[in-house]
Amino acid sequence: MQNLRRLNLELFKKALKSGTSKDALELCLFAHEILSEKNTTVLKTLKRLDFLFHEFSAYVSEYEDSLEGISALNSFLFNTKGFKCSPGAIHDNDKIFISKVIECRHGHPLSLSLIYRELARRIHKSPVELVNFPGHFFIKFNYQHQLRFLDPSDCGRLLSVSDLQKKLTSRFGKAVVLSGTFLETPSETQIVVKFLNKLKAVYFERRQWDFLLVTLDMLVALEPERVVEYKERGLLLYQLGYLNEAYPDLDFFVSKSRPSPEIDKLKSLMTHLRHPDISPLF
């Protein structure tokens, strides 16, 4: 049995309950503060973002309209500061955490998009949002009554409708046609789920079970009705040797799931957890 270390989620839970901390960026920062065991704080990262924007304001003193401001932001971030998308970011949590991306100036497309969105919101008067596009993280905003799209992972390049269709075709083939569904705005919760799932994949690959466990804890706290995390957390606790802690998670998953061979196996495991001396595992 490994020593079970469960990091304190109080900061994250308070942020969820607070009416002022529903923003995806801040929730991702709270997650990093917990996972770094307060070596990196939300306040410190927000100050870094403020300083980055002050640098931009000094870089370009004025611009005629918000689109010109976006163009200036692209030049500042990607040319002057050297921000870029890192192709291998999925295997490195330092390329996912916002503060680390600000520090090293390259990272995962989602993290880069959150930084970009935060800075663009300070320039653009109308809402600046992420796009729920499959396999990509784009930014959208209104300019002169038209919806514009740009790609932070490609130096903020403006995208036409045909560009978006090409990306869909390259991923799914010609049968999939661009529609409004692909251009919807994800909820802030959905963005944080994507962020935490990136971290979950890294921690699983590295076999960092303590950090994987707390990431699953945050996913459950974020969306208590998402059943898959209960199964994953229950099985992880079981593998770590914490049978009593594993049972409630597996029980919740089974109670919410339809009958299947997998559910039958989990029921056998749960019986074994309750009666390990008299019930064989399978």
Backbone bond lengths (Angstrom), bond angles and torsions (degrees), N, CA, C in turn:
res aa  C-N    CA-C-N  psi(-1)  N-CA   C-N-CA  omega(-1)  CA-C   N-CA-C  phi
1 M - - - 1.471 - - 1.531 109.98 -
2 Q 1.332 116.89 128.88 1.449 120.22 176.42 1.528 109.66 -82.87
3 N 1.336 115.55 154.35 1.461 119.48 175.33 1.528 109.05 -69.42
4 L 1.312 115.13 123.44 1.455 120.14 -177.93 1.522 109.84 -83.28
5 R 1.335 115.81 123.41 1.464 120.84 179.11 1.515 107.91 -122.89
6 R 1.304 115.95 111.60 1.463 119.98 -179.07 1.514 108.59 -112.53
7 L 1.325 115.71 111.03 1.455 121.07 -178.40 1.528 109.73 -65.71
8 N 1.314 115.28 149.27 1.459 121.97 -176.10 1.529 111.01 -71.17
9 L 1.330 116.11 124.26 1.467 121.64 -178.13 1.528 113.25 -95.50
10 E 1.310 117.17 9.82 1.461 120.11 -172.46 1.532 112.47 -56.60
11 L 1.335 117.08 -43.03 1.469 120.71 179.68 1.527 110.92 -59.04
12 F 1.313 116.06 -45.25 1.461 121.15 -178.15 1.524 110.99 -66.16
13 K 1.320 116.41 -42.73 1.466 120.35 -179.39 1.526 111.24 -67.06
14 K 1.327 117.00 -37.50 1.473 120.10 177.18 1.523 110.56 -65.14
15 A 1.336 115.46 -39.80 1.467 119.57 178.86 1.527 110.79 -63.62
16 L 1.325 117.08 -38.23 1.460 120.82 178.43 1.532 111.72 -66.22
17 K 1.322 116.24 -37.87 1.462 120.36 -178.78 1.518 112.04 -76.06
18 S 1.328 116.21 -26.68 1.453 120.61 -177.24 1.515 110.72 -70.87
19 G 1.311 116.51 138.57 1.463 120.54 177.87 1.509 112.85 -74.28
20 T 1.338 117.77 -11.18 1.467 120.88 -175.58 1.519 112.88 -103.31
21 S 1.318 119.25 -4.82 1.471 120.72 -174.57 1.527 112.32 -119.98
22 K 1.322 116.63 42.77 1.452 120.32 177.47 1.531 111.26 -90.73
23 D 1.323 117.29 -4.75 1.444 121.42 -179.90 1.526 110.26 -67.14
24 A 1.347 116.36 133.86 1.470 120.85 -176.54 1.518 112.05 -59.44
25 L 1.323 116.49 -40.90 1.459 119.79 -178.94 1.526 110.98 -58.04
26 E 1.325 116.88 -47.85 1.467 119.84 -178.06 1.519 111.67 -66.12
27 L 1.331 117.73 -39.41 1.462 119.52 178.61 1.531 111.13 -64.72
28 C 1.331 116.84 -37.43 1.465 120.13 175.75 1.529 110.66 -64.94
29 L 1.322 116.70 -35.45 1.468 120.24 177.93 1.529 111.08 -69.64
30 F 1.316 116.65 -38.24 1.472 119.33 176.27 1.528 110.35 -63.69
31 A 1.338 116.55 -38.97 1.463 120.02 177.17 1.523 110.87 -60.41
32 H 1.324 116.53 -41.94 1.475 119.98 179.70 1.526 111.13 -67.32
33 E 1.331 116.68 -39.41 1.467 118.98 178.86 1.524 110.42 -59.47
34 I 1.328 116.95 -40.87 1.471 120.81 179.30 1.528 110.55 -68.58
35 L 1.322 116.81 -47.36 1.462 120.77 -176.26 1.527 112.63 -69.16
36 S 1.338 116.73 -27.45 1.466 120.05 176.62 1.521 111.78 -86.84
37 E 1.350 115.72 0.39 1.472 122.44 -177.19 1.527 110.72 55.05
38 K 1.372 113.27 44.99 1.460 125.28 175.05 1.524 114.34 68.80
39 N 1.338 117.77 13.85 1.460 119.52 171.41 1.520 110.89 -69.71
40 T 1.326 115.57 -28.05 1.464 121.53 172.94 1.519 107.41 -123.55
41 T 1.323 116.96 124.73 1.460 120.46 -176.40 1.524 111.08 -107.89
42 V 1.329 115.02 159.79 1.462 121.17 176.91 1.522 110.00 -59.13
43 L 1.332 116.19 -45.72 1.465 121.03 -177.36 1.524 111.44 -60.39
44 K 1.327 116.56 -42.35 1.465 120.82 -179.07 1.531 110.73 -63.43
45 T 1.336 116.64 -41.52 1.463 119.64 -178.75 1.527 111.29 -70.76
46 L 1.331 116.92 -38.87 1.465 119.39 177.64 1.526 110.95 -63.98
47 K 1.328 116.97 -35.64 1.474 120.40 175.77 1.522 111.00 -65.33
48 R 1.345 116.54 -36.99 1.467 120.37 176.64 1.522 110.97 -63.45
49 L 1.337 116.37 -40.07 1.455 120.47 177.56 1.528 110.99 -66.13
50 D 1.330 116.14 -40.98 1.465 120.55 176.72 1.527 110.65 -59.85
51 F 1.328 115.41 -44.65 1.465 119.82 -179.21 1.528 110.52 -64.71
52 L 1.341 116.44 -38.78 1.457 120.48 178.42 1.528 110.31 -62.34
53 F 1.338 116.32 -40.06 1.465 119.08 178.99 1.533 110.90 -70.06
54 H 1.327 117.34 -36.85 1.468 119.72 176.58 1.524 110.60 -63.44
55 E 1.324 116.08 -37.68 1.469 119.96 175.41 1.527 110.32 -61.65
56 F 1.333 116.26 -43.36 1.463 120.25 178.37 1.524 110.59 -62.15
57 S 1.337 116.66 -43.18 1.466 120.68 -179.07 1.522 111.34 -61.69
58 A 1.340 116.35 -34.06 1.461 120.16 176.56 1.528 111.18 -75.28
59 Y 1.346 115.43 -31.05 1.468 121.66 -179.09 1.527 110.79 -67.61
60 V 1.337 116.64 -40.81 1.464 120.41 178.39 1.523 107.44 -130.27
61 S 1.306 116.46 111.76 1.465 120.85 -173.44 1.523 112.67 -72.77
62 E 1.329 116.70 -33.72 1.465 119.12 -179.99 1.530 110.26 -156.51
63 Y 1.336 114.70 158.40 1.459 121.30 176.13 1.521 107.52 -148.57
64 E 1.327 115.81 150.39 1.461 120.28 -171.03 1.523 112.74 -70.27
65 D 1.334 117.07 -40.04 1.455 119.05 179.52 1.528 108.91 -147.14
66 S 1.332 115.69 178.31 1.460 120.05 -173.28 1.528 112.63 -66.87
67 L 1.343 118.16 -32.39 1.460 119.53 178.84 1.527 110.60 -67.32
68 E 1.309 116.47 -37.75 1.466 120.00 175.24 1.525 109.82 -66.31
69 G 1.332 115.62 -34.89 1.461 119.60 176.66 1.523 111.78 -65.68
70 I 1.341 116.63 -39.44 1.469 121.20 176.73 1.525 110.00 -63.44
71 S 1.332 116.81 -42.52 1.458 121.17 178.36 1.529 110.74 -61.61
72 A 1.329 116.42 -40.57 1.464 120.57 177.88 1.527 111.00 -66.68
73 L 1.345 116.28 -37.11 1.468 120.32 177.51 1.528 110.41 -63.55
74 N 1.342 116.88 -41.11 1.460 120.37 177.16 1.523 111.28 -59.09
75 S 1.325 115.47 -46.82 1.463 120.23 -179.70 1.523 110.97 -61.82
76 F 1.335 116.37 -41.99 1.470 121.08 -178.34 1.524 110.91 -66.85
77 L 1.349 116.74 -50.91 1.464 120.47 -174.66 1.526 112.58 -68.52
78 F 1.338 116.13 -48.85 1.458 119.41 -167.88 1.534 113.75 -93.89
79 N 1.330 116.93 -25.24 1.464 119.30 178.11 1.526 111.79 -98.60
80 T 1.328 115.90 -54.11 1.465 119.49 -176.67 1.523 112.18 -73.29
81 K 1.337 117.48 -48.24 1.467 120.91 -176.30 1.530 112.90 -89.33
82 G 1.324 117.03 -17.93 1.470 119.95 175.35 1.513 115.58 77.13
83 F 1.335 118.20 25.70 1.463 119.93 175.32 1.529 109.47 -66.86
84 K 1.334 115.99 142.49 1.459 120.02 178.28 1.521 110.08 -156.37
85 C 1.321 113.98 161.14 1.460 120.98 176.59 1.517 108.92 -82.07
86 S 1.328 116.22 135.38 1.458 121.25 -179.37 1.522 109.93 -100.78
87 P 1.336 118.88 117.08 1.471 121.11 -177.39 1.523 113.58 -60.60
88 G 1.331 117.97 -33.33 1.466 120.73 -177.93 1.510 113.90 -93.20
89 A 1.345 116.64 18.26 1.468 120.28 -173.28 1.519 113.47 -64.88
90 I 1.341 116.84 -24.39 1.465 119.35 -176.03 1.528 111.86 -65.07
91 H 1.331 117.64 -19.00 1.456 121.13 -177.74 1.529 112.63 -101.45
92 D 1.323 117.66 7.19 1.460 120.77 -173.23 1.522 109.78 -139.51
93 N 1.336 116.67 112.58 1.470 117.90 -178.16 1.524 112.77 -66.85
94 D 1.350 118.17 -21.74 1.457 120.15 176.45 1.522 111.84 -66.68
95 K 1.335 117.10 -19.43 1.465 120.77 176.90 1.525 111.05 -92.02
96 I 1.334 116.21 -0.49 1.466 121.23 179.16 1.530 110.63 -105.79
97 F 1.333 117.42 -39.41 1.458 120.94 -179.57 1.533 110.48 -66.18
98 I 1.344 115.59 132.27 1.470 121.53 -174.65 1.523 112.21 -58.58
99 S 1.329 117.10 -46.65 1.465 119.96 -176.76 1.517 111.80 -63.22
100 K 1.337 116.47 -36.29 1.463 120.82 179.47 1.529 110.42 -69.44
101 V 1.334 116.27 -36.98 1.464 120.03 178.30 1.524 110.32 -65.49
102 I 1.331 117.00 -40.86 1.461 120.50 176.83 1.526 110.26 -62.40
103 E 1.312 115.67 -38.12 1.465 121.09 -177.33 1.536 112.49 -71.75
104 C 1.347 116.80 -47.80 1.473 119.47 -175.55 1.532 112.56 -95.61
105 R 1.349 116.58 -12.18 1.464 123.88 173.29 1.527 114.92 69.18
106 H 1.318 116.53 20.28 1.461 118.82 168.13 1.519 108.57 -151.08
107 G 1.330 114.79 146.38 1.455 117.45 -175.13 1.511 112.87 -173.65
108 H 1.321 114.39 -169.84 1.461 122.54 -178.05 1.531 110.04 -65.69
109 P 1.341 118.02 145.35 1.468 120.77 -179.27 1.528 114.19 -54.49
110 L 1.335 118.19 -37.26 1.463 119.77 179.65 1.522 110.82 -65.80
111 S 1.319 117.70 -45.97 1.459 121.12 -179.28 1.523 110.58 -64.58
112 L 1.325 116.25 -41.56 1.461 120.98 177.65 1.530 110.26 -62.64
113 S 1.325 116.75 -38.92 1.464 120.91 179.38 1.523 112.24 -67.04
114 L 1.337 117.17 -36.15 1.470 120.16 178.08 1.523 110.98 -67.51
115 I 1.323 117.00 -40.01 1.467 120.69 176.19 1.530 109.54 -64.02
116 Y 1.318 115.85 -46.48 1.461 121.02 -179.18 1.525 110.55 -60.96
117 R 1.321 116.64 -45.72 1.464 120.25 -178.98 1.521 111.07 -60.02
118 E 1.336 116.77 -42.87 1.457 120.76 -179.22 1.524 111.16 -60.67
119 L 1.329 117.65 -44.55 1.471 121.12 -179.39 1.524 111.21 -71.70
120 A 1.340 117.03 -40.05 1.465 120.58 -179.63 1.527 111.39 -65.36
121 R 1.322 116.77 -33.42 1.470 120.27 178.53 1.528 111.62 -63.33
122 R 1.311 116.99 -27.12 1.461 120.66 -179.93 1.534 111.49 -79.75
123 I 1.329 115.93 -13.36 1.464 121.37 -179.82 1.518 110.81 -100.71
124 H 1.328 115.67 -44.51 1.467 122.68 -170.05 1.521 109.93 -92.06
125 K 1.320 116.89 131.58 1.458 120.75 -176.10 1.527 112.79 -75.75
126 S 1.320 117.75 -34.99 1.460 120.11 178.18 1.528 109.20 -86.77
127 P 1.341 118.04 164.78 1.468 120.63 -175.11 1.533 113.71 -58.16
128 V 1.318 115.09 139.56 1.459 122.76 173.95 1.525 106.51 -115.88
129 E 1.335 117.48 120.81 1.458 120.78 -171.94 1.525 111.59 -133.46
130 L 1.328 115.17 161.53 1.455 120.34 170.69 1.527 109.32 -80.02
131 V 1.328 115.73 160.83 1.461 122.27 179.83 1.523 108.85 -112.05
132 N 1.324 115.82 135.87 1.461 121.40 -179.57 1.530 109.90 -83.17
133 F 1.325 116.25 59.93 1.461 122.96 -175.72 1.520 109.30 -95.42
134 P 1.331 119.01 134.69 1.466 120.15 -175.74 1.529 113.18 -65.26
135 G 1.324 114.83 124.58 1.457 120.18 173.97 1.510 115.80 80.10
136 H 1.340 118.30 -0.20 1.463 121.39 -178.35 1.528 109.79 -140.42
137 F 1.321 115.59 160.31 1.466 121.08 175.17 1.525 107.64 -122.56
138 F 1.336 115.09 103.42 1.450 121.54 -179.73 1.529 110.14 -108.95
139 I 1.329 114.82 164.33 1.462 122.78 175.22 1.528 107.99 -113.57
140 K 1.333 116.17 142.17 1.471 119.18 175.03 1.527 109.67 -129.95
141 F 1.336 115.37 149.54 1.463 121.49 177.46 1.521 108.31 -158.20
142 N 1.323 116.43 158.92 1.462 121.56 177.73 1.516 110.34 -93.35
143 Y 1.306 115.42 135.11 1.468 120.52 175.39 1.523 108.11 -140.76
144 Q 1.324 115.40 118.49 1.468 122.28 -178.27 1.531 111.13 52.52
145 H 1.342 113.99 47.15 1.467 123.36 175.38 1.530 112.98 67.08
146 Q 1.308 117.10 18.89 1.465 121.20 175.56 1.523 109.79 -124.44
147 L 1.346 115.40 141.74 1.451 120.68 177.88 1.523 108.85 -81.39
148 R 1.340 116.11 124.15 1.469 121.67 179.17 1.525 109.16 -112.37
149 F 1.332 115.42 148.70 1.466 121.40 179.64 1.519 109.41 -125.57
150 L 1.322 115.93 143.87 1.464 119.46 174.64 1.525 109.93 -142.72
151 D 1.320 114.68 160.98 1.461 121.89 -174.37 1.532 109.93 -117.00
152 P 1.343 117.80 102.67 1.467 119.89 179.46 1.529 113.67 -61.82
153 S 1.330 117.22 -26.06 1.462 119.07 -179.82 1.530 112.01 -79.84
154 D 1.348 116.32 -6.05 1.464 121.84 176.39 1.524 109.49 -123.43
155 C 1.334 114.95 50.96 1.478 122.36 176.12 1.529 113.07 58.04
156 G 1.349 116.63 29.90 1.462 120.28 176.91 1.514 114.12 72.17
157 R 1.316 117.73 23.53 1.471 121.46 -177.27 1.527 110.94 -62.80
158 L 1.343 114.94 133.20 1.456 120.45 175.70 1.521 109.43 -70.20
159 L 1.319 116.35 138.66 1.455 122.07 -176.28 1.531 110.34 -114.17
160 S 1.302 115.64 136.99 1.463 120.51 173.73 1.526 108.96 -89.35
161 V 1.331 115.78 170.31 1.463 120.21 176.77 1.527 110.25 -61.02
162 S 1.329 116.85 -37.40 1.477 120.27 179.28 1.530 111.01 -66.52
163 D 1.355 116.71 -33.14 1.476 120.10 175.57 1.523 110.55 -62.97
164 L 1.322 116.06 -43.16 1.462 120.56 179.71 1.532 110.76 -64.98
165 Q 1.334 116.33 -40.41 1.459 119.96 178.16 1.533 111.19 -64.01
166 K 1.318 116.96 -39.09 1.471 120.98 178.46 1.521 111.25 -61.66
167 K 1.330 116.01 -39.53 1.464 119.70 179.63 1.527 110.99 -67.09
168 L 1.336 115.94 -38.37 1.466 119.61 175.90 1.523 111.04 -64.93
169 T 1.327 116.42 -43.87 1.463 121.06 -178.59 1.523 111.51 -63.34
170 S 1.347 116.33 -41.72 1.463 119.61 -179.67 1.517 111.69 -65.57
171 R 1.333 116.66 -25.80 1.468 120.47 -178.12 1.524 112.67 -91.57
172 F 1.350 116.68 -40.11 1.464 120.32 -172.12 1.533 114.51 -119.08
173 G 1.322 117.19 -9.45 1.453 119.67 -175.84 1.521 111.91 95.22
174 K 1.319 115.63 174.21 1.469 121.02 -174.17 1.520 113.45 -70.51
175 A 1.325 117.45 -14.78 1.471 119.72 -176.75 1.532 112.48 -70.13
176 V 1.340 116.95 -23.27 1.466 120.20 -177.98 1.527 109.39 -93.69
177 V 1.327 115.55 120.55 1.467 122.17 -177.19 1.517 109.51 -106.90
178 L 1.319 115.78 140.02 1.461 121.61 179.74 1.526 110.60 -59.90
179 S 1.333 115.61 130.92 1.467 120.88 176.86 1.530 108.59 -139.33
180 G 1.321 114.89 174.11 1.459 119.76 -178.53 1.514 113.70 -61.27
181 T 1.333 117.02 -25.66 1.468 121.04 179.81 1.525 111.60 -59.23
182 F 1.342 115.99 -37.01 1.465 120.60 -178.40 1.527 112.41 -75.56
183 L 1.323 116.97 -9.88 1.465 120.83 -175.19 1.523 112.59 -112.07
184 E 1.336 116.17 10.26 1.464 120.03 -179.52 1.521 111.48 -71.11
185 T 1.319 115.09 159.47 1.460 121.01 177.69 1.525 109.58 -89.87
186 P 1.329 118.55 122.71 1.467 119.39 176.18 1.519 110.30 -69.66
187 S 1.312 117.03 153.07 1.462 119.83 175.31 1.530 109.32 -70.37
188 E 1.308 115.95 160.62 1.468 119.63 177.66 1.530 110.47 -61.25
189 T 1.332 116.02 -35.85 1.466 119.65 177.42 1.520 111.07 -62.99
190 Q 1.329 116.89 -43.07 1.465 120.37 179.10 1.524 111.60 -61.00
191 I 1.325 116.75 -36.68 1.470 120.91 178.87 1.521 110.07 -65.88
192 V 1.331 116.87 -43.68 1.468 120.44 -179.27 1.531 110.25 -66.49
193 V 1.337 117.11 -37.07 1.467 120.40 176.55 1.529 110.07 -60.00
194 K 1.332 117.18 -43.87 1.466 120.81 177.22 1.527 110.59 -60.46
195 F 1.321 116.27 -43.44 1.468 121.89 -179.81 1.528 110.93 -61.43
196 L 1.320 116.45 -48.00 1.467 120.61 -178.71 1.533 111.28 -68.30
197 N 1.322 117.20 -33.50 1.466 119.44 177.47 1.527 111.57 -66.55
198 K 1.340 116.89 -32.99 1.471 119.81 174.45 1.528 109.67 -62.39
199 L 1.321 116.29 -45.43 1.469 120.65 178.94 1.526 110.97 -64.78
200 K 1.319 116.05 -39.80 1.466 120.64 -179.71 1.526 110.35 -58.57
201 A 1.316 116.45 -42.59 1.466 120.79 -179.90 1.527 111.26 -64.13
202 V 1.340 116.24 -39.83 1.476 120.31 179.50 1.520 110.63 -65.60
203 Y 1.332 116.27 -46.88 1.469 119.57 -177.01 1.523 111.80 -66.95
204 F 1.329 116.28 -34.59 1.466 118.84 177.01 1.527 110.43 -66.57
205 E 1.323 115.89 -44.76 1.465 120.28 -179.57 1.524 111.35 -61.73
206 R 1.330 116.28 -35.85 1.474 120.86 -178.38 1.521 112.91 -88.06
207 R 1.323 116.96 -3.34 1.464 122.58 -177.66 1.538 111.29 59.20
208 Q 1.329 115.96 36.54 1.464 120.82 177.05 1.533 107.83 -93.22
209 W 1.335 114.65 82.17 1.454 120.46 -168.22 1.529 112.98 -66.18
210 D 1.333 118.57 -36.59 1.471 120.42 178.96 1.523 110.99 -59.13
211 F 1.336 115.57 -45.76 1.460 119.83 -177.99 1.529 111.44 -74.67
212 L 1.325 116.72 -33.04 1.461 119.57 174.45 1.525 110.07 -63.10
213 L 1.311 116.32 -41.50 1.462 120.74 -178.75 1.525 111.52 -63.38
214 V 1.319 117.48 -45.32 1.466 119.07 -178.77 1.529 111.01 -70.78
215 T 1.326 117.74 -29.60 1.466 120.24 174.90 1.528 110.36 -65.89
216 L 1.336 116.35 -41.40 1.467 120.02 174.69 1.523 111.06 -64.37
217 D 1.333 117.25 -38.35 1.469 121.35 175.95 1.528 110.34 -57.55
218 M 1.337 116.85 -43.16 1.470 120.65 -178.94 1.522 111.43 -68.70
219 L 1.327 116.91 -37.82 1.470 119.71 177.48 1.525 111.33 -63.88
220 V 1.321 116.58 -39.98 1.466 120.73 177.40 1.523 110.66 -66.64
221 A 1.336 117.27 -42.06 1.467 120.79 178.57 1.524 111.07 -64.52
222 L 1.330 115.99 -35.90 1.463 121.42 -178.30 1.524 111.75 -69.84
223 E 1.344 116.33 -45.00 1.458 121.23 -179.63 1.524 109.34 -136.22
224 P 1.331 117.24 85.21 1.473 121.40 -174.43 1.524 114.94 -59.63
225 E 1.323 117.92 -18.31 1.464 119.99 -178.67 1.529 113.49 -95.41
226 R 1.338 117.52 0.02 1.474 120.47 176.05 1.529 108.41 -78.04
227 V 1.323 116.25 104.55 1.468 119.20 -168.11 1.523 113.98 -75.37
228 V 1.337 118.38 -26.58 1.462 119.61 -173.33 1.525 111.82 -61.57
229 E 1.351 117.44 -34.61 1.473 119.48 179.89 1.527 112.05 -67.74
230 Y 1.335 116.77 -29.01 1.463 119.50 176.21 1.527 110.11 -65.42
231 K 1.325 116.30 -42.52 1.462 119.04 178.09 1.530 110.34 -63.09
232 E 1.337 116.40 -47.67 1.466 120.21 -177.88 1.527 111.09 -62.49
233 R 1.339 115.66 -42.05 1.467 118.63 -179.62 1.522 110.89 -68.95
234 G 1.341 117.02 -40.26 1.463 120.48 178.92 1.520 111.91 -62.22
235 L 1.334 116.56 -43.66 1.459 120.16 179.78 1.528 111.38 -67.80
236 L 1.342 116.78 -36.16 1.461 120.03 177.19 1.535 110.35 -64.61
237 L 1.331 116.34 -45.31 1.465 120.13 178.84 1.529 110.70 -61.82
238 Y 1.328 115.80 -38.91 1.462 119.86 177.18 1.527 110.75 -62.51
239 Q 1.330 116.79 -46.42 1.459 120.88 -179.55 1.525 111.59 -63.19
240 L 1.324 116.76 -31.17 1.465 120.78 178.70 1.524 111.95 -80.54
241 G 1.343 116.29 -8.27 1.460 119.89 176.28 1.513 114.90 96.38
242 Y 1.338 117.50 10.94 1.464 120.73 -178.59 1.526 109.06 -101.40
243 L 1.334 114.57 81.64 1.461 121.27 -170.69 1.523 112.59 -68.12
244 N 1.333 116.99 -42.32 1.467 120.09 -179.15 1.522 111.71 -64.30
245 E 1.331 116.54 -37.62 1.464 120.54 179.22 1.527 111.72 -73.21
246 A 1.326 116.62 -28.98 1.466 120.77 -177.72 1.528 112.04 -72.58
247 Y 1.319 117.21 -36.20 1.463 121.38 -171.45 1.532 113.85 -57.99
248 P 1.340 121.07 -49.92 1.472 119.70 -176.87 1.534 113.01 -60.16
249 D 1.345 117.20 -37.26 1.463 119.83 179.36 1.523 111.33 -65.97
250 L 1.320 116.30 -45.20 1.466 119.87 179.70 1.521 111.07 -66.49
251 D 1.327 116.07 -37.62 1.462 120.95 178.55 1.520 111.04 -62.60
252 F 1.339 116.63 -41.75 1.468 120.94 178.80 1.525 110.28 -64.26
253 F 1.338 116.01 -44.64 1.467 119.44 -179.93 1.528 111.10 -61.29
254 V 1.315 116.50 -46.06 1.461 120.98 -178.34 1.527 110.91 -63.97
255 S 1.330 116.69 -40.62 1.468 120.55 -177.74 1.526 112.41 -66.30
256 K 1.329 117.01 -23.31 1.469 121.24 -177.98 1.528 112.76 -100.18
257 S 1.331 117.07 0.09 1.470 120.49 -172.87 1.526 111.89 -110.04
258 R 1.315 114.78 155.01 1.460 120.43 176.82 1.531 109.48 -78.91
259 P 1.335 116.81 154.46 1.470 120.00 178.25 1.531 111.57 -57.37
260 S 1.320 115.79 138.80 1.461 121.63 178.50 1.522 107.63 -165.70
261 P 1.342 118.28 166.25 1.470 119.81 176.02 1.524 112.42 -58.38
262 E 1.332 116.73 -34.77 1.467 119.70 178.06 1.524 110.55 -63.99
263 I 1.315 116.83 -43.11 1.466 120.95 -179.71 1.522 110.16 -64.22
264 D 1.324 117.36 -38.32 1.476 120.72 177.74 1.532 110.51 -60.75
265 K 1.324 116.53 -41.98 1.470 120.54 178.94 1.525 110.95 -65.47
266 L 1.330 115.31 -40.33 1.466 118.64 179.72 1.530 111.07 -67.15
267 K 1.326 117.25 -36.10 1.468 120.36 177.00 1.529 110.43 -63.73
268 S 1.331 116.42 -39.80 1.477 119.97 176.61 1.520 110.60 -63.48
269 L 1.321 115.49 -40.40 1.464 119.34 178.06 1.523 110.78 -64.31
270 M 1.326 117.41 -41.24 1.461 121.09 179.94 1.534 111.17 -64.61
271 T 1.328 116.56 -39.32 1.471 120.02 176.02 1.525 110.21 -61.78
272 H 1.316 115.33 -41.28 1.469 120.44 177.73 1.535 110.98 -63.84
273 L 1.335 116.66 -38.88 1.466 120.26 179.36 1.528 111.31 -63.74
274 R 1.318 115.93 -35.61 1.464 120.11 -179.35 1.539 111.00 -79.25
275 H 1.328 116.76 -34.46 1.471 119.87 -175.88 1.543 108.91 -134.07
276 P 1.313 119.18 67.74 1.467 121.38 -174.36 1.540 113.48 -64.27
277 D 1.312 116.92 -25.48 1.480 118.87 -176.67 1.512 113.30 -82.74
278 I 1.324 116.54 -26.01 1.466 118.28 -174.91 1.517 114.36 -113.76
279 S 1.339 116.33 -12.56 1.468 119.56 -177.36 1.517 109.75 -115.96
280 P 1.347 117.86 119.28 1.472 119.36 176.20 1.528 110.11 -66.14
281 L 1.331 115.80 158.39 1.461 118.92 -176.69 1.513 111.24 -65.49
282 F 1.374 118.06 -51.83 1.456 121.29 178.53 1.506 109.38 -140.15
